[in-house]
Structures are given as structure tokens and as C-alpha cells.
Amino acid sequence: MKQLAIVAALAAGLLTIAPGVQARVNVDIGIGIPGVVYAEPAPVYVAPQPVYVAPQPVYMAPQPVVVAPAPVHAPYWRGRDDDDDQGERRWRERGYRKHGWHRHDD
């Protein structure tokens, strides 16, 4: 049993010494940035263009232009004198009464 313990201790010692025995010279040069990684982009949904139909053009003819003289409101005049109460004067001269054709009894 002693031998088994010695062999086991010796084997454990050799296993712990073995990595140190493989010493080598390594030279590493680092830039300090990660390596190039390409990842495929996620799929993108593109909606179809909306359907648009332009309405038919509507033509509306402009209203016709009518040129006419402006209406004139003037008193009736036959070319007699400028007397404003001409009708009343004639009525009194002829002797008409309010309700008939009777002469005045002056």
C-alpha cells in the first residue's frame, strides 16, 4: 500500500510539473480591436406602393361676359318748361275736382 501511495503521489507530482516543463517562447502582437464579424442582416418587410388613380379633370366653361349700359333712373321729361308742379297746375287750370270732372265754383 505504501507503494501505491508513493506511485500516486509521484504521478500527481508529474502531472503538476508537466505544464511547466513545456515552456516555449511566444511573441504576440495585439492591435486591440475585435476581429471582423459578418452577420447576415435581419429580413426587412417592404410594403407595396399604394394604388392611386388621379380623378378625371373637370372642365367648367366660364360665364359669358355681358356688356350692357347701366340702368339710368331719371324723371320723365317731354321738353316742356322746368315747372315741377306742372301737372297740378294744369289740373287746377282745367278745374277738375277730386271725384269727377266738375268745374270749380269760385
Backbone as a chain_set.jsonl record, in Angstrom:
{"seq": "MKQLAIVAALAAGLLTIAPGVQARVNVDIGIGIPGVVYAEPAPVYVAPQPVYVAPQPVYMAPQPVVVAPAPVHAPYWRGRDDDDDQGERRWRERGYRKHGWHRHDD", "coords": {"N": [[0.791, -1.161, 0.0], [1.958, 1.067, 0.654], [3.487, 1.434, -1.51], [1.655, 1.946, -3.495], [0.634, 4.395, -2.687], [2.907, 5.935, -2.895], [3.381, 5.795, -5.634], [1.076, 7.008, -6.585], [1.382, 9.59, -5.527], [3.695, 10.363, -6.795], [2.819, 10.308, -9.458], [0.897, 12.323, -9.404], [2.535, 14.484, -8.838], [4.097, 14.568, -11.133], [2.154, 15.202, -12.99], [1.489, 17.793, -12.255], [3.854, 19.12, -12.702], [4.306, 18.828, -15.403], [3.021, 20.77, -17.223], [4.593, 23.044, -16.774], [7.045, 22.209, -17.723], [6.81, 22.289, -20.455], [7.689, 24.735, -21.536], [7.894, 27.524, -23.717], [8.866, 30.0, -26.125], [6.894, 32.686, -26.802], [5.581, 35.125, -28.971], [3.392, 37.705, -29.101], [1.389, 39.916, -30.957], [-0.783, 42.494, -30.542], [-3.562, 44.397, -31.702], [-5.738, 45.52, -30.568], [-8.398, 45.638, -31.312], [-11.545, 44.135, -32.088], [-11.978, 41.174, -34.081], [-13.034, 40.782, -37.556], [-16.418, 40.458, -38.025], [-19.041, 38.985, -39.649], [-22.401, 39.329, -39.908], [-25.46, 38.147, -41.0], [-27.949, 40.325, -42.191], [-31.132, 41.107, -40.674], [-34.298, 40.047, -42.044], [-36.247, 42.346, -43.998], [-39.378, 43.896, -44.189], [-41.066, 45.225, -46.881], [-43.588, 47.358, -47.661], [-46.061, 47.264, -50.266], [-46.437, 49.762, -52.866], [-49.021, 52.219, -52.532], [-52.059, 52.125, -54.405], [-52.939, 54.624, -56.596], [-55.249, 56.513, -58.266], [-55.631, 59.132, -60.374], [-58.2, 61.617, -60.351], [-60.591, 62.257, -62.994], [-60.146, 65.134, -65.018], [-62.163, 68.047, -64.648], [-63.885, 70.165, -66.732], [-64.992, 73.405, -66.635], [-66.815, 75.724, -68.239], [-66.237, 79.223, -68.508], [-68.419, 81.859, -67.363], [-70.313, 83.72, -69.748], [-69.287, 86.956, -70.846], [-71.141, 89.792, -70.39], [-71.815, 92.842, -71.712], [-73.418, 95.722, -71.036], [-75.216, 98.812, -71.047], [-75.436, 100.739, -68.037], [-78.373, 100.828, -65.984], [-80.411, 103.734, -66.03], [-82.014, 105.979, -63.988], [-84.163, 108.432, -64.372], [-86.158, 111.385, -64.084], [-89.325, 111.615, -65.788], [-89.527, 113.472, -68.759], [-90.695, 115.737, -71.119], [-89.745, 117.847, -72.529], [-90.942, 120.234, -71.919], [-91.513, 123.213, -69.944], [-89.538, 123.958, -66.957], [-91.108, 123.591, -64.724], [-91.964, 122.122, -61.713], [-94.388, 121.416, -60.528], [-96.148, 121.034, -62.607], [-98.167, 119.327, -63.569], [-100.095, 119.516, -61.559], [-100.724, 122.207, -61.763], [-101.925, 122.32, -64.312], [-104.113, 120.757, -63.768], [-105.541, 122.297, -61.949], [-106.022, 124.526, -63.557], [-107.806, 123.533, -65.444], [-109.898, 122.906, -63.895], [-110.611, 120.511, -62.597], [-112.119, 118.31, -60.27], [-111.713, 116.453, -57.23], [-113.25, 114.097, -57.267], [-114.352, 113.889, -59.764], [-115.205, 115.346, -62.993], [-115.92, 117.96, -62.671], [-116.347, 121.506, -62.813], [-114.681, 124.109, -60.934], [-116.451, 125.939, -58.53], [-116.037, 128.941, -58.178]], "CA": [[0.0, 0.0, 0.0], [2.873, 2.182, 0.622], [3.932, 1.623, -2.886], [0.555, 2.554, -4.251], [0.567, 5.793, -2.272], [4.071, 6.602, -3.464], [3.157, 5.886, -7.087], [0.022, 8.011, -6.796], [1.95, 10.903, -5.23], [4.626, 10.639, -7.873], [2.03, 10.594, -10.668], [0.29, 13.646, -9.204], [3.614, 15.454, -8.95], [4.467, 14.684, -12.541], [1.07, 15.893, -13.706], [1.535, 19.217, -11.952], [5.086, 19.666, -13.236], [4.32, 18.68, -16.854], [2.778, 22.022, -17.968], [5.742, 23.937, -16.622], [8.155, 21.673, -18.489], [6.599, 22.63, -21.861], [7.9, 26.17, -21.689], [8.359, 27.958, -25.025], [8.929, 31.444, -26.32], [5.771, 33.148, -27.623], [5.519, 36.564, -29.236], [2.045, 38.075, -29.543], [1.197, 41.324, -31.315], [-2.221, 42.797, -30.483], [-3.954, 45.738, -32.153], [-6.717, 45.992, -29.594], [-9.76, 45.734, -31.859], [-12.046, 42.789, -32.337], [-11.872, 40.686, -35.448], [-14.145, 41.066, -38.459], [-17.533, 39.538, -37.832], [-20.12, 39.243, -40.599], [-23.683, 38.762, -39.505], [-26.465, 38.383, -42.037], [-28.964, 41.239, -41.653], [-32.477, 40.564, -40.485], [-35.159, 40.339, -43.201], [-36.992, 43.603, -43.902], [-40.641, 43.877, -44.935], [-41.33, 46.461, -47.621], [-44.995, 47.376, -48.067], [-46.219, 47.68, -51.662], [-46.875, 51.137, -53.076], [-50.482, 52.314, -52.614], [-52.597, 52.371, -55.744], [-53.579, 55.945, -56.669], [-55.769, 56.852, -59.585], [-55.989, 60.558, -60.388], [-59.557, 61.816, -60.862], [-60.705, 62.865, -64.312], [-60.274, 66.597, -64.924], [-63.497, 68.58, -64.934], [-63.793, 71.467, -67.385], [-66.165, 74.25, -66.442], [-66.687, 76.9, -69.097], [-66.517, 80.455, -67.765], [-69.664, 82.538, -67.707], [-70.078, 84.698, -70.811], [-69.201, 88.345, -70.41], [-72.218, 90.595, -70.968], [-71.554, 94.264, -71.544], [-74.639, 96.481, -71.302], [-75.171, 100.085, -70.315], [-76.038, 100.715, -66.709], [-79.709, 101.431, -65.99], [-80.445, 105.128, -65.601], [-83.326, 106.369, -63.477], [-84.3, 109.883, -64.48], [-87.58, 111.755, -64.153], [-89.896, 111.7, -67.131], [-89.475, 114.855, -69.221], [-91.049, 115.829, -72.523], [-89.208, 119.044, -73.127], [-91.712, 121.428, -71.579], [-90.752, 124.075, -69.043], [-88.943, 123.318, -65.784], [-92.024, 123.7, -63.603], [-92.11, 120.814, -61.087], [-95.791, 121.116, -60.249], [-96.807, 121.294, -63.883], [-99.415, 118.568, -63.659], [-101.069, 120.092, -60.631], [-101.13, 123.499, -62.318], [-102.881, 122.037, -65.374], [-105.32, 120.21, -63.161], [-106.271, 123.428, -61.378], [-106.476, 125.392, -64.635], [-108.944, 122.925, -66.113], [-110.997, 122.877, -62.95], [-111.023, 119.168, -62.193], [-112.279, 118.09, -58.837], [-111.138, 115.201, -56.769], [-114.077, 112.929, -57.572], [-115.048, 113.969, -61.036], [-114.762, 116.313, -63.982], [-116.713, 119.17, -62.461], [-115.619, 122.767, -62.729], [-114.702, 124.741, -59.622], [-117.447, 127.008, -58.372], [-115.367, 130.026, -57.466]], "C": [[0.846, 1.242, 0.0], [3.3, 2.459, -0.8], [2.862, 2.317, -3.723], [0.439, 4.033, -3.914], [1.736, 6.558, -2.86], [3.887, 6.788, -4.958], [2.113, 6.943, -7.369], [0.552, 9.403, -6.537], [2.921, 11.306, -6.32], [3.892, 10.99, -9.162], [1.394, 11.969, -10.558], [1.341, 14.723, -9.321], [4.037, 15.658, -10.388], [3.396, 15.437, -13.345], [1.09, 17.396, -13.435], [2.783, 19.861, -12.514], [5.055, 19.688, -14.762], [3.99, 19.984, -17.589], [3.948, 22.973, -17.84], [6.931, 23.491, -17.438], [8.026, 22.057, -19.953], [6.736, 24.141, -22.073], [8.401, 26.47, -23.089], [8.383, 29.467, -25.067], [7.793, 31.822, -27.265], [5.858, 34.658, -27.784], [4.128, 36.843, -29.784], [2.018, 39.567, -29.842], [-0.306, 41.567, -31.349], [-2.504, 44.229, -30.924], [-5.008, 46.322, -31.22], [-8.108, 46.214, -30.161], [-10.248, 44.326, -32.12], [-11.908, 42.418, -33.809], [-13.122, 41.016, -36.261], [-15.207, 39.996, -38.277], [-18.614, 39.914, -38.833], [-21.367, 38.544, -40.101], [-24.702, 39.11, -40.588], [-27.563, 39.276, -41.468], [-30.331, 40.568, -41.562], [-33.33, 40.889, -41.715], [-36.004, 41.595, -42.942], [-38.246, 43.481, -44.751], [-40.85, 45.23, -45.589], [-42.768, 46.387, -48.116], [-45.095, 47.803, -49.528], [-46.713, 49.119, -51.745], [-48.4, 51.176, -53.143], [-50.915, 52.648, -54.039], [-53.332, 53.702, -55.719], [-53.994, 56.201, -58.106], [-56.214, 58.298, -59.523], [-57.399, 60.719, -60.944], [-59.527, 62.485, -62.23], [-60.811, 64.371, -64.166], [-61.672, 67.044, -65.338], [-63.318, 69.966, -65.53], [-65.092, 72.206, -67.163], [-65.945, 75.51, -67.254], [-66.992, 78.154, -68.285], [-67.823, 81.084, -68.227], [-69.38, 83.555, -68.802], [-70.094, 86.116, -70.247], [-70.275, 89.136, -71.14], [-71.914, 92.049, -70.656], [-72.811, 95.003, -71.96], [-74.535, 97.798, -70.549], [-75.878, 99.956, -68.974], [-77.428, 101.339, -66.765], [-79.665, 102.844, -65.408], [-81.862, 105.446, -65.167], [-83.381, 107.892, -63.467], [-85.788, 110.222, -64.53], [-88.036, 111.882, -65.605], [-89.944, 113.165, -67.551], [-89.762, 114.884, -70.705], [-90.532, 117.105, -73.174], [-90.026, 120.293, -72.86], [-90.922, 122.281, -70.615], [-90.319, 123.33, -67.786], [-89.836, 123.379, -64.563], [-92.252, 122.314, -63.012], [-93.566, 120.456, -60.849], [-96.648, 121.397, -61.479], [-98.137, 120.569, -63.99], [-100.479, 119.14, -62.759], [-101.588, 121.43, -61.153], [-102.159, 123.279, -63.424], [-104.204, 121.545, -64.807], [-106.171, 121.346, -62.595], [-106.8, 124.352, -62.477], [-107.713, 124.825, -65.302], [-110.126, 122.77, -65.181], [-111.473, 121.499, -62.568], [-111.178, 119.106, -60.691], [-111.725, 116.722, -58.481], [-111.948, 114.0, -57.241], [-114.784, 113.058, -58.91], [-114.485, 115.064, -61.913], [-115.538, 117.617, -63.848], [-115.816, 120.39, -62.383], [-115.712, 123.305, -61.315], [-115.777, 125.816, -59.606], [-116.815, 128.114, -57.562], [-116.197, 131.268, -57.439]], "O": [[0.506, 2.285, -0.558], [3.447, 3.61, -1.211], [3.161, 3.173, -4.555], [0.167, 4.842, -4.801], [1.58, 7.705, -3.279], [4.211, 7.85, -5.489], [2.263, 7.709, -8.321], [0.201, 10.328, -7.269], [2.96, 12.468, -6.724], [4.317, 11.892, -9.884], [1.361, 12.708, -11.542], [1.058, 15.792, -9.863], [4.305, 16.782, -10.815], [3.706, 16.204, -14.256], [0.738, 18.185, -14.312], [2.771, 21.062, -12.784], [5.738, 20.519, -15.361], [4.685, 20.276, -18.562], [4.245, 23.671, -18.81], [7.759, 24.322, -17.814], [9.041, 22.147, -20.643], [5.907, 24.733, -22.764], [9.251, 25.743, -23.605], [7.954, 30.127, -24.12], [7.734, 31.337, -28.395], [6.174, 35.376, -26.835], [3.732, 36.287, -30.808], [2.552, 40.377, -29.085], [-1.023, 40.914, -32.107], [-1.777, 45.155, -30.564], [-5.126, 47.543, -31.12], [-8.918, 46.91, -29.549], [-9.446, 43.421, -32.349], [-11.742, 43.287, -34.665], [-14.132, 41.468, -35.721], [-14.936, 38.798, -38.362], [-19.058, 41.062, -38.854], [-21.384, 37.329, -39.899], [-24.778, 40.256, -41.031], [-28.061, 39.015, -40.373], [-30.633, 39.608, -42.271], [-33.102, 41.91, -42.364], [-36.416, 41.861, -41.813], [-38.191, 43.02, -45.891], [-40.813, 46.263, -44.92], [-43.134, 45.493, -48.879], [-44.297, 48.622, -49.984], [-47.331, 49.629, -50.811], [-49.018, 50.288, -53.732], [-50.224, 53.357, -54.77], [-54.245, 53.893, -54.916], [-53.188, 56.114, -59.033], [-57.073, 58.656, -58.716], [-57.766, 60.039, -61.902], [-58.575, 63.182, -62.58], [-61.505, 64.847, -63.268], [-62.275, 66.49, -66.256], [-62.688, 70.836, -64.929], [-66.169, 71.693, -67.468], [-65.012, 76.273, -67.0], [-67.907, 78.15, -67.462], [-68.268, 80.861, -69.352], [-68.326, 84.19, -68.796], [-70.819, 86.422, -69.301], [-70.314, 89.149, -72.37], [-71.775, 92.438, -69.497], [-73.226, 94.92, -73.116], [-73.846, 97.888, -69.533], [-76.801, 99.158, -68.814], [-77.642, 102.288, -67.519], [-78.972, 103.107, -64.425], [-82.809, 105.203, -65.914], [-82.728, 108.548, -62.656], [-86.59, 109.404, -64.983], [-87.261, 112.203, -66.506], [-90.365, 114.014, -66.766], [-89.148, 114.144, -71.473], [-90.894, 117.385, -74.317], [-89.821, 121.315, -73.516], [-89.716, 122.068, -70.486], [-90.707, 122.178, -67.587], [-89.341, 123.226, -63.446], [-92.689, 121.412, -63.726], [-93.934, 119.287, -60.963], [-97.748, 121.94, -61.373], [-99.124, 121.14, -64.453], [-101.641, 119.24, -63.15], [-102.768, 121.744, -60.996], [-103.168, 123.983, -63.469], [-105.276, 121.881, -65.311], [-107.392, 121.346, -62.752], [-107.895, 124.9, -62.352], [-108.597, 125.589, -65.691], [-111.245, 122.526, -65.633], [-112.648, 121.331, -62.24], [-110.458, 119.768, -59.944], [-111.324, 115.947, -59.349], [-111.364, 112.972, -57.585], [-115.766, 112.352, -59.138], [-113.434, 115.637, -61.626], [-115.778, 118.297, -64.846], [-114.67, 120.31, -61.941], [-116.661, 123.021, -60.584], [-115.969, 126.52, -60.597], [-117.05, 128.204, -56.357], [-115.777, 132.279, -56.876]]}, "num_chains": 1, "name": "protein.A"}
